[in-house]
Amino acid sequence: MHTWTTENLSGRDKFGFWRDVLCQTYVALDPRVADERQFVGRVSAHPLSTINVTTISSSRQEIYRGASEIRRMPTEVYFLNLQTRGQCRMIQGGRDALLGPGEFSIVDSTQPYLNDYCSDDWEQHSFRIPHHLLRPLVQRPEQKTAIKVANDGGLGSMAIDFLTLIAQRAQAVPDAAGAKLGESLVNLVALSLGATAQARESAQQSARQGFCATVTKHIELNAADPHLSPSSVAAHFRVSARYLHKVLEEGGRSFGRILLESRLEHCAQDLCSTEAALSISQIAYRWGFNDLSHFSRTFRAKFGHTPREHRAAAAR
């Protein structure tokens, strides 16, 4: 991962540096601000196969890509911007999408556009997607730029959840898995924008794969919740429990298996931790185990030794 920031630069150097960062990380752009000396900006970037994933934040600014920037760097990509904080107005082709947190839109680098970051404190995840990956999958792609995709409980929600997961974990994705995740990402985005009939079937399969990854992450993050259940998770994602089970089974693990393995992993980590002197039973109860004999059996089955042996080995 590469990170650039204006934080330690003097006032007169900040904005020139920022222009160079935007050009290097995205494409040729023309950023504009009211006061260059007071400007603050930060970008972190990491590749995911052929898709570049960035997280960008700054004080208020407007970023233009006009005819001169297009001639200077005629790169054929889409930029998908997912707002996480503040607001951004994305304008292209006579369309105008005002994004708030949890909403995204795309712009086409081959046509002029404006991104108006109209908050003093904002953040976005941005995905640089080559034309040849997304354009063939979308119906009338020239009409899909600067159109807001919101968390609507349907395909938009699935795409947003998956994009958020990828942005948060792209740094940890192995190279071998990057291409497959990138394909799933593009297919989900195509579905949320309106996929062609030819692309819809494979996109729907990728949508289920992306949804499976999102649900798995949700279960892992909420493993300590004693009330976590298929019905509560299905309600969270606004799907039926039957569909939830089907998607997880296609992914190779049941809800119960994912939850059990996640709780056991958390217990193993806590047993190795020296930060808190919790007993083995306290750790087990903390992660949702109410039967200590069941906890010991399942722990041994997964790790090959008892919780007590695991703690002793970590202390050596």
C-alpha positions in Angstrom: 0.0 0.0 0.0 1.2 3.5 -0.8 0.1 6.6 1.1 0.6 10.2 0.2 -0.3 13.2 2.5 0.1 16.9 2.6 0.3 16.9 6.4 4.0 17.6 6.8 4.4 20.0 3.8 4.7 23.7 4.0 1.8 25.8 2.7 3.3 26.8 -0.6 4.3 23.2 -1.5 1.0 21.5 -0.5 -1.1 21.9 -3.6 1.5 21.3 -6.2 2.3 18.0 -4.5 -1.4 17.2 -4.4 -1.8 17.8 -8.1 1.1 15.3 -8.8 -0.5 12.7 -6.4 -3.8 12.9 -8.2 -2.2 12.5 -11.6 0.0 9.6 -10.5 -2.8 7.8 -8.6 -5.8 8.5 -10.9 -5.4 10.3 -14.3 -4.6 13.9 -15.3 -6.9 16.1 -13.2 -7.4 19.8 -12.4 -8.1 20.2 -8.7 -9.2 23.6 -7.4 -9.5 25.0 -3.8 -10.3 28.3 -2.2 -7.0 28.4 -0.2 -4.1 26.3 -1.4 -2.0 27.0 1.7 -4.6 25.7 4.1 -5.4 22.6 2.0 -5.1 19.1 3.6 -5.3 15.9 1.7 -4.5 12.2 2.0 -4.6 9.2 -0.4 -3.9 5.5 0.2 -3.7 3.2 -2.8 -3.3 -0.6 -3.4 -3.9 -2.6 -6.5 -6.4 -5.4 -6.8 -5.4 -7.3 -9.9 -6.1 -4.7 -12.7 -8.3 -2.6 -10.4 -6.7 0.1 -8.3 -8.4 0.7 -5.0 -7.8 4.0 -3.2 -9.1 5.8 -0.1 -9.0 9.5 -0.4 -9.9 12.4 1.9 -9.3 16.1 2.0 -10.7 19.5 2.9 -13.1 20.9 0.4 -12.1 20.9 -3.3 -13.4 20.6 -6.8 -11.7 18.2 -9.2 -12.2 18.8 -13.0 -11.3 16.5 -15.9 -11.7 18.6 -19.0 -10.7 18.3 -22.7 -7.1 19.3 -22.1 -6.6 16.7 -19.3 -8.2 14.0 -21.5 -5.8 14.8 -24.4 -2.8 14.8 -22.1 -3.7 11.4 -20.6 -6.4 9.6 -22.7 -6.8 6.7 -20.2 -9.9 4.5 -20.7 -11.2 3.8 -17.2 -14.2 4.3 -15.0 -13.8 5.7 -11.5 -16.3 4.3 -9.1 -16.5 6.6 -6.0 -18.1 5.2 -2.8 -18.7 7.9 -0.3 -17.9 7.1 3.3 -17.9 10.5 4.9 -19.2 13.9 3.9 -20.7 14.7 0.5 -19.6 14.7 -3.2 -21.5 15.9 -6.3 -20.5 14.0 -9.4 -21.4 15.6 -12.7 -21.0 14.2 -16.2 -23.1 14.0 -19.4 -25.7 16.4 -18.1 -26.4 14.2 -15.0 -25.8 15.1 -11.4 -25.4 12.7 -8.5 -25.1 14.0 -5.0 -23.5 11.3 -2.8 -23.8 10.9 0.9 -22.2 8.1 3.0 -22.9 4.6 1.7 -23.7 5.7 -1.8 -21.7 5.5 -5.1 -21.6 6.6 -8.7 -19.2 6.3 -11.6 -17.6 8.6 -14.1 -15.9 7.9 -17.4 -12.4 9.2 -17.8 -12.8 9.6 -21.6 -15.4 12.4 -21.1 -15.3 15.6 -19.1 -16.6 15.5 -15.6 -16.6 17.4 -12.3 -16.4 15.9 -8.8 -17.4 18.7 -6.3 -16.4 17.6 -2.8 -18.7 20.0 -1.0 -17.9 19.1 2.6 -15.0 20.4 4.6 -14.3 16.9 5.8 -15.0 14.0 3.5 -13.7 10.5 2.5 -14.2 8.2 -0.4 -13.2 4.7 -1.5 -12.4 5.0 -5.2 -12.1 2.1 -7.6 -10.3 2.5 -11.0 -11.9 0.0 -13.3 -10.6 -0.4 -16.9 -13.3 0.1 -19.6 -12.8 -3.4 -21.1 -13.9 -5.0 -17.8 -17.1 -3.1 -17.1 -18.3 -1.5 -20.3 -19.4 -4.8 -22.1 -21.4 -5.8 -19.1 -23.6 -2.7 -18.7 -26.7 -1.7 -20.7 -26.2 1.7 -22.3 -23.0 2.4 -20.3 -22.8 6.0 -21.7 -26.0 6.8 -19.8 -24.9 5.2 -16.4 -22.3 7.8 -15.4 -23.2 10.3 -12.6 -26.2 8.1 -11.5 -26.4 7.4 -7.8 -26.5 3.9 -6.5 -27.9 3.8 -2.9 -28.2 1.3 -0.1 -31.7 0.2 -1.2 -31.8 -3.3 0.3 -31.3 -4.9 -3.1 -28.5 -5.1 -5.7 -27.3 -1.7 -4.7 -26.8 -2.8 -1.0 -25.0 -6.0 -2.1 -22.6 -4.0 -4.3 -22.0 -1.3 -1.6 -21.3 -4.0 1.1 -18.9 -5.8 -1.1 -17.1 -2.7 -2.3 -16.7 -1.6 1.3 -15.3 -5.0 2.3 -12.8 -5.0 -0.6 -11.7 -1.4 0.2 -11.1 -2.3 3.9 -9.3 -5.6 3.1 -7.6 -5.0 -0.3 -4.2 -4.8 1.4 -4.6 -8.3 2.8 -5.9 -9.9 -0.3 -3.4 -12.4 -1.8 -2.3 -11.8 -5.4 -3.8 -15.2 -6.4 -7.3 -14.1 -5.1 -7.1 -10.6 -6.5 -8.3 -11.4 -10.0 -11.3 -13.4 -8.8 -12.4 -10.7 -6.3 -11.9 -8.1 -9.0 -14.2 -10.0 -11.4 -16.8 -10.4 -8.6 -16.6 -6.7 -7.9 -17.1 -5.7 -11.6 -20.0 -8.1 -12.0 -21.8 -6.8 -8.9 -21.3 -3.2 -10.1 -22.7 -4.1 -13.5 -25.8 -5.7 -11.9 -26.4 -2.6 -9.7 -26.1 -0.3 -12.8 -28.1 -2.6 -15.1 -26.3 -5.5 -16.6 -26.8 -6.8 -20.2 -28.9 -9.9 -20.6 -25.7 -11.8 -21.7 -23.8 -10.7 -18.6 -26.6 -11.1 -16.1 -26.3 -14.8 -15.4 -22.6 -14.8 -14.6 -23.0 -11.5 -12.7 -25.7 -13.0 -10.5 -23.4 -15.8 -9.6 -20.7 -13.2 -8.7 -23.3 -11.3 -6.8 -24.0 -14.4 -4.7 -20.3 -14.9 -4.1 -19.9 -11.3 -3.1 -22.9 -11.5 -0.8 -21.5 -14.7 0.8 -18.2 -12.9 1.5 -20.1 -9.9 3.0 -22.2 -12.1 5.2 -19.2 -14.1 6.4 -17.4 -10.9 7.4 -20.5 -9.7 9.2 -20.7 -13.0 11.2 -17.0 -12.8 12.1 -17.3 -9.2 13.3 -20.4 -10.0 15.4 -19.4 -13.4 16.7 -19.6 -12.3 20.3 -23.3 -11.4 20.0 -25.3 -14.1 21.8 -28.4 -13.3 19.8 -26.7 -13.7 16.4 -28.7 -16.1 14.3 -29.6 -16.8 10.7 -32.8 -14.8 11.1 -31.2 -11.8 12.6 -28.4 -11.7 9.9 -31.0 -12.2 7.2 -33.0 -9.3 8.6 -29.9 -7.1 8.6 -29.3 -7.8 4.9 -33.0 -7.6 4.1 -33.1 -11.1 2.6 -35.0 -14.3 3.6 -33.3 -16.8 5.9 -33.8 -19.4 3.2 -31.8 -17.3 0.7 -29.1 -16.7 3.3 -28.6 -20.4 3.9 -28.6 -21.1 0.2 -25.9 -18.5 -0.5 -23.7 -19.7 2.4 -24.1 -23.4 1.4 -22.9 -22.5 -2.2 -19.9 -20.9 -0.5 -19.1 -24.2 1.2 -19.9 -23.5 4.8 -23.1 -23.3 6.8 -24.1 -20.4 9.1 -23.4 -22.5 12.1 -19.9 -23.6 10.9 -18.9 -20.0 10.1 -20.0 -18.8 13.5 -18.4 -21.7 15.4 -15.1 -21.3 13.6 -15.1 -17.6 14.1 -15.8 -17.9 17.8 -13.0 -20.5 18.2 -10.5 -18.2 16.3 -11.4 -15.4 18.7 -11.0 -17.6 21.7 -7.6 -18.8 20.5 -6.5 -15.2 20.1 -7.6 -14.3 23.6 -5.9 -17.3 25.1 -2.6 -16.1 23.6 -3.2 -12.5 24.8 -1.4 -11.1 27.8 -3.4 -7.9 27.9 -6.2 -9.3 30.1 -5.9 -12.1 32.6 -9.2 -13.8 31.7 -9.8 -17.4 32.7 -10.5 -20.0 30.0 -14.2 -20.1 31.0 -14.5 -16.3 30.9 -13.1 -16.3 27.4 -15.4 -19.1 26.3 -18.5 -17.3 27.7 -17.3 -14.0 26.1 -17.5 -15.6 22.7 -20.8 -17.2 23.0 -20.0 -20.7 24.4 -22.4 -21.7 27.2 -21.2 -25.3 27.5 -17.5 -25.6 28.5 -17.3 -29.3 27.6 -18.6 -28.5 24.1 -16.1 -25.6 23.9 -13.2 -27.9 24.8 -14.2 -30.6 22.4 -14.7 -28.2 19.4 -11.5 -26.3 20.3 -9.5 -29.5 20.3 -11.1 -30.7 17.1 -10.1 -27.5 15.3 -6.6 -26.8 16.8 -5.4 -30.3 17.8 -5.0 -29.5 21.5 -7.0 -28.2 24.5 -7.6 -24.6 25.4 -5.3 -25.0 28.4 -2.5 -26.5 26.2 -3.0 -23.7 23.7 -2.5 -21.1 26.4 0.5 -22.9 27.9 2.2 -23.1 24.5 1.7 -19.4 23.9 3.3 -18.6 27.2 6.5 -20.4 26.5 
